[in-house]
Amino acid sequence: MRALRPLLSRRRCWTVLAIAWMATLFWSSHRQWEGVGSGIPGLGNFLHAPFYALLSGLWALGLGAIGASAAADRGAAPWQATLIATVFGALDEWHQSFVPGRTASLWDVATDLFGAAAAAATIRAYQAGELTDRRRWAAILGLVALALTCALGP
């Protein structure tokens, strides 16, 4: 039981960070942002993919994607995290539709989904031993999120 304490406390810490990040995203979408993305295609949703990739990654760690005792927890955690991040993104877009000067967008939800899925795919590759260098893992995640954001555009 003593060996489980550090694991449980780390997972709890990642979960708290995920919830704090969700609160930050909610607060950010509650603010008026007039003129965001005007004149530059794709700028309005530029940060959705990396922000939701981060959310998915935090949830995956909180759910036990890395360091979990059961292999089933490790394999399912990244995809469960993708689901959590995407549902939160959709609910946050709906919430944003009530904020003056803001609109809800299915493109934003799609970008959230692709960012979260990119994080899950990267974590699964890390779990499989395909990504051993953490810096390479972070760089790949960032590039995938950026590429998906640019590809989707507004």
N, C-alpha and C positions, 0 to 999 in steps of 0.2 A: 504494500500500500504506500509505503514511503516513496518508492520509485515513481509512482503515479502523480504525486503532488506537483513536481515541477512541470510535468506535461499538462496537467489540468490547469495550473495557474497560467502557463503560457497561452493555452487555448483561450482561457478567459480573457487574458489581456488582448489578444487579437480580436475577440468578439467585441470587447468594449471599444477598441479602436474602430471597428467596422460601424458600430452604432454611432460613434462620434462623427465619423465621416458622413454617414447618412444625415445626421443633423446638420452638418455643414452644407451639404448639397441642398437640403430642404430650405435652409436659411437663404442660400444663394439664389434659389429659384423663386423665393418669395419677394425678392427685391425687384424694383423696376430697373430695366436695362434698356433704355431707349437707344436705338441706333446701333445695337450690337450687330456686327457683321455687315453693316451697310457698305456697299461698294466693293467688298472683297468676297467672292463666292466661297462658301464653306466656313467662313470665320465665325458665323453665328453658332455653329455646333462643333467647332474645332476641338473644344476640350471635353466633349461628352465621352468619347471613346477612352481616353486615358483616365478620366475621372471614374468611369464605371469599371474599367479594368482594375484600378486600384481598389474599388469597393469589392469587386468579385474576389480579388486576391486576398484582401483582409478577411472576408467571410470564409474563403477556402482554408486559410490558416486557422481561423477560429473553429471551423468544423473538423479540423484534424487532417488536412491534406498532406502535411509534412510532419513526420514524427508520431503519427497515430499508431496505436498498438495493433489495431486490426486492419488488415489489407483492404477490407471492404470499405471502411471509413475513408481511407486514403483515396481510393478510386472514385468514389461517389462525391466526395466533398467539393472538388472543383466545379462539377456540373450542378450540384445543389446551390453553390455560391452564384453561379451564372443565373440560375432561376431567381434567386433572391434579388440580385442586382437588377435584373430585367423587370421584374414585377415592381420593384421600388421605383425604377426609372419611369415606368408607365404611370404609376400613381402620382409621381412627382410632376410629370407632364400634365396630367389631369389637374392637379393642384395649381400648376402654373397658369392654366387657362382662366383662372379666377383673379389673377394678379393684373391690375391695370398696366397696360403697355406691354404685356407678355402674351404669347400665344402657345398653345400646345402643338406639337408637331410629331407625326409618325416617323419622320426622318430622324428626329432626335432619339426616339425610342429604339429605332433600328440601329443607330450608332451606339447607343448604350448597350444593346444586345451584342453587337460585334466586338465592342471593347471588352465586355465581360467574358465572351466566348474566347477571345484571344488570350485573356489571362488564364482561363481554364485550360486551354490547349497548351499554353506554355508551362503551366504547373504540371500537367500530365506528362509532358516531355521531360521535365525535371525529375518527376517521380520514376520515370522509366530509365533514368540515368543518361539521357541524351543531352542534358545540359548540366555539366558539372561545375562550370565556373559561374558564380552568382552575377558577376558583372555582365557576362554574355547573356544570361537570363534576362537581366533588366534591360539591356540594349535591345534584345529581340522583342520583348514585350512592348517597349516604347515605339519601335519601328513599325510593328504590326498595327498598333493602335493608331499611329499617325497615318499609315497607309490606308487603313479602313476609313478614317475620318475624311481624308482627301477624296477617296473614291466615292463616298456617299454624297458629299456636298449637300447643299440645301435643296 
